[in-house]
Amino acid sequence: MAPSAITKYQFRIRTRSGLVVDKLLIHGRDEIDAERKLRQMYQHCRILQCTVHQPGNSRELAAAR
């Protein structure tokens, strides 16, 4: 059985109380899985930015959701 690919996603969010939290790293099989885990910890947050975190390189996925 091959190991499933787990990727780190870096989020920038605004909490429901208005605080901006940068550089939240969450592991996930894909962006949807990482976002689900994020929303379990930060309910009613607004995702400002999401990037795939790779050592030395990151790629922006979505902004201003």
C-alpha positions in Angstrom: 0.0 0.0 0.0 1.5 3.4 -1.0 1.4 6.2 1.6 -1.1 8.9 0.8 0.3 12.3 0.0 -0.1 14.8 2.8 0.6 18.4 2.0 1.0 21.4 4.3 -1.3 24.4 3.6 -0.5 27.8 5.0 -3.6 29.9 5.8 -4.1 33.6 6.7 -7.4 34.1 8.4 -9.6 36.7 10.2 -11.2 35.2 13.3 -14.8 35.9 14.1 -13.6 38.5 16.7 -11.6 40.3 14.0 -8.1 39.2 14.7 -5.8 38.4 11.8 -3.8 35.1 12.2 -0.9 34.6 9.8 1.0 31.4 8.9 -1.3 28.8 10.2 0.1 25.5 8.8 -2.3 22.6 8.5 -1.7 19.2 7.0 -4.2 17.8 4.6 -4.7 15.4 1.7 -5.9 18.4 -0.4 -7.0 22.0 0.2 -10.6 21.0 1.1 -9.4 18.6 3.8 -7.0 21.3 5.2 -9.8 23.9 5.2 -12.2 21.4 7.0 -9.6 21.0 9.7 -9.1 24.7 9.9 -12.8 25.4 10.3 -13.0 22.8 13.2 -10.5 24.9 15.1 -11.6 28.4 14.0 -15.4 28.4 13.5 -16.8 31.2 11.5 -13.4 32.5 10.4 -12.8 34.2 7.0 -10.0 32.7 5.0 -7.9 35.6 3.5 -5.3 33.5 1.8 -4.3 29.9 1.3 -0.9 28.7 -0.1 0.7 25.3 -0.5 3.6 25.3 1.8 6.7 23.6 0.4 10.2 24.1 1.9 11.7 27.0 0.0 8.7 27.4 -2.3 5.0 28.2 -1.8 2.2 28.6 -4.4 -0.8 30.7 -3.8 -4.1 28.8 -4.2 -6.9 31.3 -3.3 -7.2 34.8 -1.8 -9.9 36.9 -0.3 -12.6 34.3 0.2 
